[in-house]
């Protein structure tokens, strides 16, 4: 049995790193849009999360920047980056769910990518550390 990780395992971890960069960018863009033009998103009435759209914008922008940084850290194979990546992807999925009434397409895209990142990092994340990149 070889001590080298499979190409698939490393590929999935790289996929997770790139997806974190992508989802961080999505959050940052959604946040900037809400901050710059708070009338762009239309909120439904009687929604549990009664945040102002500008508040949602700041939440998305800050979360996006942190996710981008963690995504960059994944390229090193560091355990801290994988751990933070899973935690941030989990938070990102919850924020994406809470964002559904304002912009359902972005919310669904963010949730799907977050789930893919969680899966890739928990199943194949440790294989990234054993490679010679």
C-alpha positions as CSV (number, residue, x, y, z in Angstrom):
1,X,0.0,0.0,0.0
2,X,1.4,3.4,-1.0
3,X,1.9,6.2,1.4
4,X,1.2,8.7,-1.4
5,X,-2.3,10.1,-1.6
6,X,-4.4,9.5,-4.6
7,X,-4.7,12.1,-7.3
8,X,-8.4,12.2,-6.7
9,X,-8.0,13.0,-3.0
10,X,-5.6,15.9,-3.8
11,X,-7.8,17.0,-6.6
12,X,-10.9,17.3,-4.3
13,X,-8.9,19.3,-1.8
14,X,-7.7,21.6,-4.5
15,X,-11.3,21.8,-5.7
16,X,-12.3,22.8,-2.1
17,X,-9.6,25.5,-2.0
18,X,-10.8,27.0,-5.3
19,X,-14.4,26.8,-4.3
20,X,-13.6,28.6,-1.1
21,X,-12.0,31.4,-3.2
22,X,-15.1,31.4,-5.4
23,X,-17.6,31.4,-2.5
24,X,-15.6,34.1,-0.7
25,X,-15.8,36.2,-3.9
26,X,-19.6,35.5,-4.2
27,X,-20.1,36.7,-0.6
28,X,-18.0,39.8,-1.1
29,X,-19.8,40.7,-4.3
30,X,-23.2,40.2,-2.7
31,X,-22.1,42.3,0.3
32,X,-20.7,45.1,-1.8
33,X,-23.9,45.3,-3.8
34,X,-26.0,45.5,-0.6
35,X,-23.7,48.1,0.9
36,X,-23.5,50.3,-2.2
37,X,-27.2,50.0,-3.3
38,X,-29.4,48.8,-0.4
39,X,-32.5,49.0,-2.7
40,X,-31.1,46.3,-5.1
41,X,-32.3,43.4,-2.9
42,X,-36.0,43.1,-2.2
43,X,-36.9,41.7,1.2
44,X,-40.0,39.7,1.9
45,X,-42.3,40.7,4.8
46,X,-42.5,38.8,8.0
47,X,-39.1,37.1,7.7
48,X,-37.5,35.8,10.8
49,X,-34.1,37.5,10.1
50,X,-35.1,41.1,10.1
51,X,-31.7,42.6,9.3
52,X,-31.3,45.7,7.3
53,X,-30.0,45.0,3.8
54,X,-26.9,47.0,4.5
55,X,-26.3,44.9,7.6
56,X,-26.5,41.8,5.4
57,X,-24.1,43.5,3.1
58,X,-21.5,43.9,5.8
59,X,-22.0,40.3,7.0
60,X,-21.4,39.0,3.5
61,X,-18.4,41.2,2.8
62,X,-16.6,40.3,6.1
63,X,-17.5,36.6,5.7
64,X,-16.3,36.7,2.1
65,X,-12.9,38.2,3.0
66,X,-12.3,35.6,5.8
67,X,-13.3,32.7,3.5
68,X,-11.0,34.0,0.8
69,X,-8.1,34.0,3.2
70,X,-8.9,30.5,4.5
71,X,-9.1,29.3,0.9
72,X,-5.6,30.6,0.2
73,X,-4.4,28.8,3.4
74,X,-5.8,25.5,2.0
75,X,-3.1,25.5,-0.7
76,X,-0.5,25.0,2.1
77,X,-2.3,21.9,3.3
78,X,-2.3,23.3,6.9
79,X,-4.6,21.7,9.4
80,X,-5.8,25.1,10.6
81,X,-6.9,26.0,7.1
82,X,-8.9,22.8,6.7
83,X,-10.5,23.3,10.1
84,X,-11.3,27.0,9.5
85,X,-12.5,26.0,6.0
86,X,-15.0,23.5,7.3
87,X,-16.3,25.9,10.0
88,X,-16.6,28.8,7.5
89,X,-18.3,26.7,4.9
90,X,-20.8,25.6,7.5
91,X,-21.4,29.3,8.5
92,X,-21.5,30.2,4.8
93,X,-24.3,27.6,4.2
94,X,-26.3,29.0,7.1
95,X,-25.9,32.6,5.9
96,X,-26.8,31.5,2.4
97,X,-30.0,29.9,3.7
98,X,-30.8,33.1,5.7
99,X,-30.2,35.1,2.5
100,X,-32.7,33.1,0.4
101,X,-35.6,35.7,0.7
102,X,-33.4,38.5,-0.6
103,X,-31.6,36.7,-3.4
104,X,-32.6,33.0,-3.8
105,X,-30.2,32.1,-6.7
106,X,-27.1,33.4,-4.9
107,X,-28.3,31.7,-1.7
108,X,-28.7,28.3,-3.3
109,X,-25.4,28.6,-5.2
110,X,-23.6,29.4,-1.9
111,X,-25.2,26.6,-0.1
112,X,-24.3,24.0,-2.7
113,X,-20.7,25.1,-2.9
114,X,-20.4,25.2,0.9
115,X,-21.6,21.6,1.1
116,X,-19.1,20.5,-1.6
117,X,-16.3,22.2,0.3
118,X,-17.3,20.6,3.6
119,X,-17.4,17.2,1.9
120,X,-14.0,17.6,0.2
121,X,-12.2,18.9,3.2
122,X,-13.6,16.3,5.6
123,X,-13.1,13.3,3.3
124,X,-9.8,14.2,1.5
125,X,-8.3,17.2,3.3
126,X,-5.5,15.4,5.1
127,X,-4.1,14.0,1.8
128,X,-3.1,17.5,0.8
129,X,-0.4,17.6,3.5
130,X,1.3,14.5,2.2
131,X,1.8,15.8,-1.3
132,X,4.9,17.5,-2.8
133,X,3.3,20.5,-4.4
